[in-house]
Amino acid sequence: MTVLGAVFRPQNPPERLHAVARVADAAGLEQLWLWEDCFLESGIASAAAALAWTERVQVGIGLLPVPLRNVALTAMEAATLHRLFPDRVLLGVGHGVQDWMGQVGARVDSPVTLLGEYLTALRALLAGERVSTEGRYVRLDEVALDWPPLAPAKIYAGAQGPRSIRLCGSHADGTLLDSIVDADGVRAAKVLIDEGRAAAGRTDEHVVVANLLAVTGQNAQARLAAARTPKHAPGAGVAGDAKDVAAAVIRLAEAGAHTVVVLPTADEPDPEGFVRFIAEEVRPLVP
């Protein structure tokens, strides 16, 4: 069965998260995803609050920008969340938007190299290993977590370019695909992911998460058109009622996405209603 989620966008004020998280939990939504976009809201702080306010919904962070965060700090924070809220944390990391990374003095010459080193170290730390490494960017000297997760912690990575998507396959446990990607893009990404997995000799499960921009209600088509960018693939995004959104979810699932996360436009006036719409109206139509 396709896993279905929704996004609380950081364009909403942080104090709005409480109501959205409670609605997601009560409505039976499977996953609620948060973003750490500069310079809006912290992914870790928001996730901790959403997890504490809810009982069952899984909470994802997509994505933590790795140039901004020392890998030991990310490991400490992720391990704490996993121990406080077992089986409910979905952690995603990525290159970060390069212009934003430049603004804070964290931009690197080779984002792909950094992401590979970071994922290797992060997975080892969360597995309870003592890590020493002298990479181009990641340097650790006998670092180990005192309180690693009690169960294996899956690490997701997000990417757009072919090299980075292959890296997700080889180094991560799941890949997050941007909402600019349509079903054809999911199929193409799956090929790259499988290439990366084969090169690394990986045979474990790898979860593909596709994001879907969706608009419903009045002026849906016009709002979708306003939200689309030149980077969006021709079939990316959907406007319409629950049947239209469900059909778009199914297309992504049939292309190879295990999970589809539906996000509203940045100007969505009713984020609570949007989450309820996905959980109560779209979910029953998605096998």
Protein Blocks (a to p, Z undefined) as FASTA:
>chain_A
ZZddddddfkbcfklmmmmmmmmmmnopabdcddddddfbdfklmmmmmmmmpmkbccdd
ddddfklpcfklmmmmmmmmmmmmghiaccdddebjaklmmmnopacfblmlmmmmmmmm
mmmmmnopacddddfklccehiacfbdcfbdcddddddfbfklmmmmmmmmmbdcddfkb
cfklmmmmmmmmmmmmmmnopabdcdddddddddedehklmmmmmmpcfklcfkgccedd
fklmmmmmmmmmmnopabdcddddfklcblmlmmmmmmmmmmmmpZZ
